[in-house]
Amino acid sequence: MDRRNSIKSLLLGSVAGGLAIHGCAPKEEQNLSLPEAPKLTGDFGRTPEEKELIEKLNKEQFFNEHELSTIAVLCNLILPPNEEFGGPLDAEVPQFIEFMAKDVPELQTDLRGGLMWLDHESNRRNGTEFKTTEEAKQKEILDEIAFYDAKIPMREQPMEVQFFSLMRNLTLTGYYTSEKGIADLGYVGNMPNVWNGVPEDVLQQHGVAYEEEWLAKCIDQSKRGIIAEWDDKGNLLT
């Protein structure tokens, strides 16, 4: 099982700025074009105050271009894209993280500080900023902050560990709540299934049985998509 499938399995089982250092010599940047930041539309039952706040946040910008590019690289490392469903960039996860940073200001210090740490650490080790460092060396840095002692509260972990844990959570949340991520999971929502009634051995165990008339009304699979109707006395009509 590859890392992407492992992450998806974990999700299913549980549910579920930049620092430019003088003198560095970055290699050619990866071509990671970011789509325009999404604008939330529709009412979705929101109050006028909530809609006003969303409109205000959509007009603001927290991360700069360098930070967003670094976030894009990091998201793809956390959850590699696949050919069928794409990946975090296709699901506009960097823009989701941008929105969350504005909507929950408490996240801003950890996110921006973590991005600066990544660039500092990458420059210290490799002489290049994180987003332009070769992937193998990027993973070497991330491997050191991706695993931690779960017995220690997260707020007592090193800053860089807290940052990566937050980024991992935001990446998976952003992707698997998007249209592409939901399709990747194979989730189709509530669907009428085929039910043939209580098994015969269970009925016998309790000394009961179905009446043929009720079987014809209640367990007709050709009508399983039809909503039942009842009269005022509680009798089943259809």
C-alpha positions as CSV (number, residue, x, y, z in Angstrom):
1,M,0.0,0.0,0.0
2,D,1.5,3.4,-1.0
3,R,1.6,6.4,1.3
4,R,-1.5,8.0,-0.3
5,N,-3.6,4.9,0.2
6,S,-2.3,4.6,3.8
7,I,-3.4,8.2,4.6
8,K,-6.8,7.6,3.0
9,S,-7.2,4.4,5.1
10,L,-6.3,6.3,8.3
11,L,-8.9,9.0,7.4
12,L,-11.6,6.4,6.7
13,G,-10.8,4.6,9.9
14,S,-10.9,7.7,12.1
15,V,-13.9,9.4,10.6
16,A,-11.8,11.0,10.4
17,G,6.3,35.5,4.9
18,G,8.9,33.3,3.6
19,L,12.4,33.6,4.9
20,A,14.9,34.6,2.2
21,I,18.5,34.1,3.3
22,H,21.1,36.1,1.6
23,G,23.5,34.1,-0.5
24,C,21.4,31.0,-1.1
25,A,21.3,29.6,-4.6
26,P,17.9,28.2,-5.3
27,K,17.4,25.8,-8.2
28,E,14.8,26.2,-10.8
29,E,11.4,26.4,-9.1
30,Q,8.7,23.8,-9.7
31,N,5.9,24.8,-11.9
32,L,3.1,24.8,-9.4
33,S,0.4,27.2,-10.7
34,L,-2.2,28.1,-8.1
35,P,-5.8,28.6,-9.2
36,E,-7.6,31.8,-8.2
37,A,-8.6,31.8,-4.6
38,P,-12.2,30.4,-4.4
39,K,-15.0,32.7,-3.3
40,L,-17.6,31.1,-1.2
41,T,-21.0,31.6,-2.7
42,G,-24.6,30.7,-1.7
43,D,-26.4,31.2,1.5
44,F,-26.1,27.7,3.0
45,G,-28.3,28.8,5.9
46,R,-25.7,31.5,7.0
47,T,-26.8,34.5,8.9
48,P,-26.2,38.0,7.4
49,E,-23.4,38.5,9.8
50,E,-21.7,35.3,8.7
51,K,-22.1,36.2,5.0
52,E,-20.6,39.7,5.7
53,L,-17.6,38.1,7.4
54,I,-17.0,35.7,4.5
55,E,-17.1,38.5,2.0
56,K,-14.7,40.5,4.2
57,L,-12.3,37.6,4.5
58,N,-12.4,36.9,0.7
59,K,-11.1,40.4,0.1
60,E,-8.2,40.0,2.4
61,Q,-4.8,38.3,1.8
62,F,-2.7,36.8,4.6
63,F,0.0,34.7,2.9
64,N,2.3,36.2,0.3
65,E,3.1,34.5,-3.0
66,H,6.2,32.8,-1.7
67,E,4.3,31.4,1.3
68,L,1.5,30.1,-0.9
69,S,4.0,28.5,-3.2
70,T,5.7,26.8,-0.3
71,I,2.3,25.6,1.0
72,A,1.5,24.2,-2.4
73,V,4.7,22.1,-2.4
74,L,4.1,21.0,1.2
75,C,0.5,19.9,0.5
76,N,1.7,17.8,-2.4
77,L,4.3,16.1,-0.2
78,I,1.8,15.4,2.5
79,L,-0.8,14.0,0.1
80,P,0.7,13.1,-3.3
81,P,-1.7,13.6,-6.2
82,N,-3.0,10.7,-8.3
83,E,-4.0,10.5,-11.9
84,E,-7.7,9.8,-11.3
85,F,-8.7,12.3,-8.7
86,G,-5.8,14.8,-8.7
87,G,-4.4,16.2,-5.5
88,P,-4.4,19.1,-3.1
89,L,-3.8,21.7,-5.8
90,D,-6.7,20.5,-7.9
91,A,-8.9,20.7,-4.8
92,E,-7.6,24.3,-4.1
93,V,-6.3,23.2,-0.6
94,P,-3.7,26.1,-0.5
95,Q,-6.6,28.6,-0.9
96,F,-8.5,26.7,1.8
97,I,-5.6,27.1,4.2
98,E,-5.4,30.8,3.3
99,F,-9.0,31.2,4.2
100,M,-8.7,29.3,7.4
101,A,-5.7,31.4,8.5
102,K,-7.9,34.5,8.1
103,D,-11.0,32.9,9.6
104,V,-9.1,31.5,12.6
105,P,-6.3,34.1,13.4
106,E,-5.0,31.9,16.2
107,L,-3.5,29.7,13.4
108,Q,-1.5,32.5,11.8
109,T,1.6,32.4,14.1
110,D,2.0,28.7,13.9
111,L,1.5,28.6,10.1
112,R,3.8,31.5,9.2
113,G,6.4,30.6,11.8
114,G,6.5,27.0,10.5
115,L,7.0,28.2,6.9
116,M,9.9,30.4,8.0
117,W,11.4,27.5,9.9
118,L,11.2,25.2,6.8
119,D,13.1,27.8,4.7
120,H,15.6,28.4,7.4
121,E,16.2,24.6,7.9
122,S,16.4,24.0,4.2
123,N,18.9,26.9,3.7
124,R,21.0,25.7,6.6
125,R,21.2,22.1,5.3
126,N,21.1,22.6,1.5
127,G,21.6,26.2,0.7
128,T,18.2,26.5,-0.9
129,E,14.8,27.6,0.3
130,F,12.4,24.7,1.0
131,K,10.1,24.9,-2.1
132,T,13.1,24.7,-4.5
133,T,15.0,22.0,-2.8
134,E,15.0,18.5,-4.4
135,E,12.1,16.4,-3.1
136,A,14.3,13.8,-1.4
137,K,15.9,16.4,0.8
138,Q,12.5,18.0,1.5
139,K,11.3,14.7,2.8
140,E,14.3,14.3,5.0
141,I,13.3,17.5,6.8
142,L,9.7,16.5,7.0
143,D,10.5,13.0,8.3
144,E,12.1,14.6,11.4
145,I,9.0,16.6,12.3
146,A,6.2,14.3,11.1
147,F,6.4,11.8,14.0
148,Y,6.1,12.6,17.7
149,D,5.4,11.0,21.1
150,A,1.6,11.0,21.3
151,K,1.9,10.9,25.1
152,I,3.2,14.5,25.1
153,P,0.5,17.1,24.6
154,M,0.8,18.8,21.2
155,R,1.3,22.3,22.7
156,E,4.4,20.9,24.5
157,Q,5.9,19.6,21.2
158,P,8.5,21.6,19.4
159,M,7.1,24.5,17.3
160,E,8.0,22.8,14.0
161,V,6.2,19.6,15.0
162,Q,3.1,21.6,15.9
163,F,3.3,23.3,12.6
164,F,3.6,20.1,10.5
165,S,0.7,18.5,12.5
166,L,-1.5,21.5,11.8
167,M,-0.5,21.5,8.1
168,R,-1.2,17.8,7.8
169,N,-4.7,18.2,9.4
170,L,-5.5,21.2,7.2
171,T,-4.3,19.5,4.0
172,L,-6.4,16.3,4.6
173,T,-9.4,18.3,5.8
174,G,-9.2,20.6,2.7
175,Y,-8.8,17.8,0.3
176,Y,-11.2,15.2,1.7
177,T,-14.0,17.7,2.1
178,S,-13.7,18.9,-1.5
179,E,-15.6,17.4,-4.5
180,K,-12.5,15.7,-5.7
181,G,-11.6,14.3,-2.3
182,I,-15.1,13.0,-1.7
183,A,-14.9,11.2,-5.0
184,D,-11.5,9.8,-4.1
185,L,-13.0,8.3,-0.9
186,G,-15.8,6.8,-3.0
187,Y,-18.5,8.3,-0.7
188,V,-21.8,8.5,-2.4
189,G,-24.0,9.7,0.5
190,N,-27.2,8.1,1.8
191,M,-28.5,5.6,-0.8
192,P,-31.5,3.2,-0.5
193,N,-30.2,-0.3,0.0
194,V,-31.6,-3.7,-0.5
195,W,-33.1,-5.2,2.7
196,N,-34.8,-8.6,2.7
197,G,-36.1,-8.3,6.2
198,V,-35.0,-10.0,9.4
199,P,-33.2,-13.3,8.8
200,E,-35.4,-16.3,9.2
201,D,-33.3,-17.9,11.9
202,V,-33.6,-14.8,14.0
203,L,-37.4,-14.7,13.5
204,Q,-37.6,-18.3,14.7
205,Q,-35.3,-17.6,17.7
206,H,-37.9,-15.0,18.9
207,G,-40.9,-17.0,17.9
208,V,-42.2,-14.6,15.3
209,A,-42.8,-14.5,11.6
210,Y,-43.7,-12.1,8.9
211,E,-47.3,-12.0,7.6
212,E,-47.4,-12.5,3.8
213,E,-49.5,-9.4,3.4
214,W,-46.9,-7.2,5.1
215,L,-44.1,-8.8,3.3
216,A,-45.7,-7.8,0.0
217,K,-46.0,-4.2,1.2
218,C,-42.8,-3.7,3.1
219,I,-40.2,-5.8,1.3
220,D,-40.9,-5.0,-2.3
221,Q,-37.4,-4.0,-3.6
222,S,-38.9,-2.5,-6.7
223,K,-40.5,0.2,-4.5
224,R,-37.6,0.8,-2.1
225,G,-37.1,4.3,-3.5
226,I,-40.7,5.3,-2.8
227,I,-41.5,7.2,0.4
228,A,-44.1,5.4,2.5
229,E,-47.4,7.0,3.2
230,W,-49.7,6.3,6.2
231,D,-53.3,7.1,7.0
232,D,-54.5,8.9,10.2
233,K,-54.9,5.6,11.9
234,G,-51.3,4.5,11.3
235,N,-52.2,2.1,8.4
236,L,-49.6,1.8,5.7
237,L,-51.0,3.0,2.4
238,T,-48.1,2.6,0.0
